Amino acid sequence: MTKKILSLILTAVLALSALISCTGDAETTPADTVTDAPGTEVTDTEADVTDAPEDPVVTVKDVKIGDTPLSDFCVVTAEDAASGIISGAKDLIRLIKFATGYEPELKTPADRTEHAIVLGSFDGVPQKLTDALTEVKDDGYALIQDGADLYISGVINRGTLNGLYDFLQDFLGMRFYSETFTYVKAEYVKNVPAGQRTVFNPIFPGRYNWSRSPEVKVQRFVNRTKSTSIKYGGSHNLGSLSKTGDGFSNQPCLSDPKIIDTVFESLCAQIDKNPTKTLFHINQNDGGKFCTCAECKAKNEAAGGTAMGSMLVFMNEIADRVKEKYPDRDITLFTYAYHDTTIAPDPSFVVPRDNVAIVLCMMNGTCFNHAYNDPNCEHNRETFVNMQNWAKICKKFAIYDYSYNHASSEASVGPDINVLWDNMQAFMQLGCIGLLFEGDHLAETGEFCELRNYLINRLMWQPDVSREQFITWRDEFLADYYGEAAPYILEYIELVNDTSRRAGLTEWDGHTSVYTDPKVFYAPSVDGKKDYTVIKKCGELWDQALSCQLDDEQFAHVEKSSVHFRAFQQRFGETSAIKRAAGKMYSALCDKYTHNWDGTLTAKGPVEGFSTEIPSEGLEFRRYADGTLYVSDVGTFRAGVLVIPTQNEGAKVTSVGRNAFARAGSVVDLYVPEGIEYIGTYAFSNCPNLQSVHLPATLQTLGYGAFGVVGKDDRECARLKEICYEGTTEQWTRLYGEYNGAWSTLKDVVVHCSDGDLTL
């Protein structure tokens, strides 16, 4: 069995901030599947490049840059490169090593070798790069092959990182599918032609997907570099800015001069504390109680009966003061669904100032299983007209969209995958400069959150693809992420989507809102009687998916993705027995993959009287395609001493699968015998009582976070202080360093090797 894992979690994690720029951990598995177009706009300036035939099939180990093998290249950054660029360069080196076996050296201009991948622009770069950078905007980038080198640079550091990951995607075939899963696709691998010239500028300069996986936002080209952090911006900050309360207080009087003065003073303090930021936020409190004084009421009536009248007049007053004192700063206003503030005002009364960015929140009265610009959707026809009205009066217009169902934050079933592409076309049509998607930030148990996040992030970066290309992205993800289970997963997605469009199931009659009761997707009432047809079919599809021949990664992906369905199966199942079984499965899978659902974990197990020579019983196993087994789950095991078996029912056990013992509270001492070659990602993460680990020299792969991730409460093995390893210190350094060392997943742990001790 050959297993390869690569964790790609950048050490420089983006701060969670509030939205847009208003200027114009990861395993990697080689595979062979389909092709798609690169995510770049390419301008080939050399005639021989333009007229060159397509490359023949290239293996990743034989990739060339120009006429030179990739294996002859080092990676170069400036002597004083920013920490984010250094981190990205190290990521690039790790990825190239994984894909090709070759590990480029990290150099500076002073000690570089003949051929280099040069990150960033500094003294000595060729004029071709300098010229190309004059065309780059925001966090776009230029990629130039010139002479002996490949140059990748943006006009800001984020742009350079975007170009770096586009290079990996477009030429080395890498797909960043989730926080801990990156896939190398053989059919995407190609040479970088001599004279290649790529200049890419994002259509949406501001992009953010509010999910629970911030580590991969750079790899997915998410940009919030120009706005203040959540501390200073916030999504509901008018109460704090006006000093009248907090984000859940009533809205202050927006016509009160004292309130205007206070908000402006608070905003000035934020601007002064964040001199590099250009975008600041004034956003309504989280509630619908607005001032009803005569002056505010008159403004609202003059604006056409929308509370945006008083709100926008207030914002313009602040904006005028900001422009006078800080002419290069912009402010944003989120139009939350309170008191009709989403409705565009009568432009004869008020329009936003040029330095006011309107962020239109798509919640109130919107149908989420039809495209916003679908003329046949009675709800979205009105919604889209309002979007168009806003776009007409705004110089800076952005969208705040919702990609999960608020009716259930834990399971978040929302059948919108089929309309993501259509909505992106609408956003482009409207001329949006920024997008914010509120995704799975509340829980990792959401419906296909990895798939949805991947598609949203790719579309935000490259929205001008065809529908066919979008479907290809979707199908590639399903095939790579779920393996042979992909057809059943797709059938499930389409079944739930089709059910959501059935007439007569909700008061919206074939439409869904952001608060649609999930029962209509699974067990709707038909003619006054609950219909279990859909939920029974869904259960069958998940059973079929889980019974497929899958490796430990694919099985873990399928099992975790089923969590949202188990949440509803325990509520809407046809019988009490089905509900009870689903409930037990749901809580167990939450513990295994996401969070401690019920606040309890298995108690610390007994350690006296157990032999380390006798394999533990009660564990669950699954079979790899080559006939060997891996431990897939803790099963009924509850002792304190865990000894991994090397045989089960006559078959050889070689591995411990992903998340197999996550949150296994009983385990105190772990013994992994000779013959075990692989321990998967998060295999023993967040085992609260794990104190000591014994590992064999035969172990070849130690996945990212196999024994937790220090500093992550939901992953850390806080009591682990000792590892006994039968190999040498050199072997341990390689084993740990490959997928854990760069991120220091363990800390203050003593590793006893055959030739000495190491302290992590």
Stockholm file with secondary structure:
# STOCKHOLM 1.0

chainA/1-760         MTKKILSLILTAVLALSALISCTGDAETTPADTVTDAPGTEVTDTEADVTDAPEDPVVTVKDVKIGDTPLSDFCVVTAEDAASGIISGAKDLIRLIKFATGYEPELKTPADRTEHAIVLGSFDGVPQKLTDALTEVKDDGYALIQDGADLYISGVINRGTLNGLYDFLQDFLGMRFYSETFTYVKAEYVKNVPAGQRTVFNPIFPGRYNWSRSPEVKVQRFVNRTKSTSIKYGGSHNLGSLSKTGDGFSNQPCLSDPKIIDTVFESLCAQIDKNPTKTLFHINQNDGGKFCTCAECKAKNEAAGGTAMGSMLVFMNEIADRVKEKYPDRDITLFTYAYHDTTIAPDPSFVVPRDNVAIVLCMMNGTCFNHAYNDPNCEHNRETFVNMQNWAKICKKFAIYDYSYNHASSEASVGPDINVLWDNMQAFMQLGCIGLLFEGDHLAETGEFCELRNYLINRLMWQPDVSREQFITWRDEFLADYYGEAAPYILEYIELVNDTSRRAGLTEWDGHTSVYTDPKVFYAPSVDGKKDYTVIKKCGELWDQALSCQLDDEQFAHVEKSSVHFRAFQQRFGETSAIKRAAGKMYSALCDKYTHNWDGTLTAKGPVEGFSTEIPSEGLEFRRYADGTLYVSDVGTFRAGVLVIPTQNEGAKVTSVGRNAFARAGSVVDLYVPEGIEYIGTYAFSNCPNLQSVHLPATLQTLGYGAFGVVGKDDRECARLKEICYEGTTEQWTRLYGEYNGAWSTLKDVVVHCSDGDLTL
#=GR chainA/1-760 SS CCCCCCCCCCSSCCCCBCCCCCCCCCEEEEECCCCCCCSSCBCCCSHHHHTCCCCCCCCGGGCEETTEEGGGEEEECCTTCCHHHHHHHHHHHHHHHHHHSCCCCEECTTTCCSEEEEESCCTTCCHHHHHHHTTCCTTCEEEEEETTEEEEECSSHHHHHHHHHHHHHHHSCEEEEETTEEEEEGGGCCCBCTTCEEEECCSSSEEEEECSCGGGTTTTTCBCTTBCBTTTSCSSCHHHHHTSCCTTSCCCCTTCHHHHHHHHHHHHHHHHHCTTCCEEECCCCSSCCCCCCHHHHHHHHHTTSCTHHHHHHHHHHHHHHHHHHCTTCEEEEEECSSTTTTSCCCTTTCCCCTTEEEEEECCTTCCSSSCTTCTTCHHHHHHHHHHHHHHHHCSEEEEEEECSCTTCTTTCCCCCGGGHHHHHHHHHHHTCSEEEEECSSSCTTSTTHHHHHHHHHHHHHCCCSCHHHHHHHHHHHHHHHHGGGHHHHHHHHHHHHHHHTCTTSSTTSSCCCTTCCTHHHHSCEETTEECCHHHHHHHHHHHHHHTSCCCHHHHHHHHHHTHHHHHHHHHHCSSHHHHHHHHHHHHHHHHHHTCCTTSCCCCCCCCTTCCTTSCCCSCEEEECTTSCEEEEECTTCCCSEEECCSEETTEEEEEECTTTTTTCTTCCEEECCTTCCEECTTTTTTCTTCCEEEECTTCCEECTTTTCCTTCTTTCCTTCCEEEESSCHHHHHHHHHHHTGGGTCCCSCEEEETTEEEEC
#=GC SS_cons         CCCCCCCCCCSSCCCCBCCCCCCCCCEEEEECCCCCCCSSCBCCCSHHHHTCCCCCCCCGGGCEETTEEGGGEEEECCTTCCHHHHHHHHHHHHHHHHHHSCCCCEECTTTCCSEEEEESCCTTCCHHHHHHHTTCCTTCEEEEEETTEEEEECSSHHHHHHHHHHHHHHHSCEEEEETTEEEEEGGGCCCBCTTCEEEECCSSSEEEEECSCGGGTTTTTCBCTTBCBTTTSCSSCHHHHHTSCCTTSCCCCTTCHHHHHHHHHHHHHHHHHCTTCCEEECCCCSSCCCCCCHHHHHHHHHTTSCTHHHHHHHHHHHHHHHHHHCTTCEEEEEECSSTTTTSCCCTTTCCCCTTEEEEEECCTTCCSSSCTTCTTCHHHHHHHHHHHHHHHHCSEEEEEEECSCTTCTTTCCCCCGGGHHHHHHHHHHHTCSEEEEECSSSCTTSTTHHHHHHHHHHHHHCCCSCHHHHHHHHHHHHHHHHGGGHHHHHHHHHHHHHHHTCTTSSTTSSCCCTTCCTHHHHSCEETTEECCHHHHHHHHHHHHHHTSCCCHHHHHHHHHHTHHHHHHHHHHCSSHHHHHHHHHHHHHHHHHHTCCTTSCCCCCCCCTTCCTTSCCCSCEEEECTTSCEEEEECTTCCCSEEECCSEETTEEEEEECTTTTTTCTTCCEEECCTTCCEECTTTTTTCTTCCEEEECTTCCEECTTTTCCTTCTTTCCTTCCEEEESSCHHHHHHHHHHHTGGGTCCCSCEEEETTEEEEC
//
